[in-house]
Amino acid sequence: MDAALVIHGKIAEKQFIADEPIPDVEGLAELIVYPKNGLGKEAAGISIFDLFGKAEHPRSAEDIDAQLRRQREEWGER
């Protein structure tokens, strides 16, 4: 893909729904979202640091270390 294509649509339930047919092109693409009509204004003043500790099930450092250890063991000699 050499030129940018603009496809208008909306986001609902974490899915992008196009308002128009998707062009007949294939290959790698990048989705960049620009909120319109006030969408997302409530998040404008939120810092990423405001989200720390908000996980539904917080995990301990020991739990994360154990998971990483198991994953590294699965890698073997790759």
Backbone hydrogen bonds in HBPLUS format (Angstrom, degrees):
<---DONOR---> <-ACCEPTOR-->    atom                        ^
c    i                          cat <-CA-CA->   ^        H-A-AA   ^      H-
h    n   atom  resd res      DA  || num        DHA   H-A  angle D-A-AA Bond
n    s   type  num  typ     dist DA aas  dist angle  dist       angle   num
A0019-ASP N   A0008-HIS O   2.76 MM  11  5.69 177.8  1.76 142.6 141.9     1
A0010-LYS N   A0017-ILE O   2.91 MM   7  5.34 152.9  1.98 142.0 149.2     2
A0017-ILE N   A0010-LYS O   2.74 MM   7  5.34 172.0  1.75 168.9 171.6     3
A0012-ALA N   A0015-GLN O   2.94 MM   3  5.36 154.7  2.01 152.1 157.2     4
A0015-GLN N   A0012-ALA O   2.98 MM   3  5.36 143.9  2.12 110.3 120.7     5
A0025-VAL N   A0023-PRO O   2.88 MM   2  5.66 131.3  2.13 107.7  92.7     6
A0039-LEU N   A0036-LYS O   3.07 MM   3  5.56 166.9  2.09 121.5 124.2     7
A0041-LYS N   A0038-GLY O   3.18 MM   3  5.59 162.9  2.21 136.3 133.4     8
A0043-ALA N   A0040-GLY O   3.03 MM   3  5.42 146.3  2.15 109.0 118.6     9
A0044-ALA N   A0041-LYS O   3.11 MM   3  5.17 158.5  2.16 105.1 111.9    10
A0046-ILE N   A0043-ALA O   3.15 MM   3  5.26 167.1  2.17 111.4 115.0    11
A0050-ASP N   A0047-SER O   2.91 MM   3  5.31 150.7  1.99 109.7 118.6    12
A0051-LEU N   A0048-ILE O   3.09 MM   3  5.53 155.9  2.15 109.9 117.3    13
A0052-PHE N   A0049-PHE O   3.42 MM   3  5.45 156.6  2.48  99.7 105.9    14
A0054-LYS N   A0051-LEU O   3.20 MM   3  5.59 146.7  2.31 140.5 136.6    15
A0064-ILE N   A0060-SER O   3.13 MM   4  6.48 159.6  2.18 150.9 155.7    16
A0065-ASP N   A0061-ALA O   2.87 MM   4  6.07 161.9  1.90 151.4 156.9    17
A0066-ALA N   A0062-GLU O   2.93 MM   4  6.09 157.3  1.98 146.2 152.1    18
A0067-GLN N   A0063-ASP O   3.05 MM   4  6.30 155.6  2.11 144.7 151.0    19
A0068-LEU N   A0064-ILE O   2.97 MM   4  6.24 164.3  2.00 154.2 158.0    20
A0069-ARG N   A0065-ASP O   2.91 MM   4  6.12 155.6  1.97 148.9 155.9    21
A0070-ARG N   A0066-ALA O   3.00 MM   4  6.26 162.1  2.03 150.0 154.0    22
A0071-GLN N   A0067-GLN O   2.99 MM   4  6.26 161.1  2.02 152.2 157.4    23
A0072-ARG N   A0068-LEU O   2.93 MM   4  6.14 159.8  1.97 150.2 155.5    24
A0073-GLU N   A0069-ARG O   3.00 MM   4  6.23 153.2  2.08 148.3 155.7    25
A0074-GLU N   A0070-ARG O   3.04 MM   4  6.33 145.7  2.16 144.8 153.9    26
A0075-TRP N   A0071-GLN O   3.18 MM   4  6.50 137.5  2.37 142.2 153.1    27
A0075-TRP N   A0072-ARG O   3.17 MM   3  5.14 129.4  2.44  93.7 106.7    28
A0078-ARG N   A0075-TRP O   3.41 MM   3  5.94 153.9  2.48 123.8 131.3    29
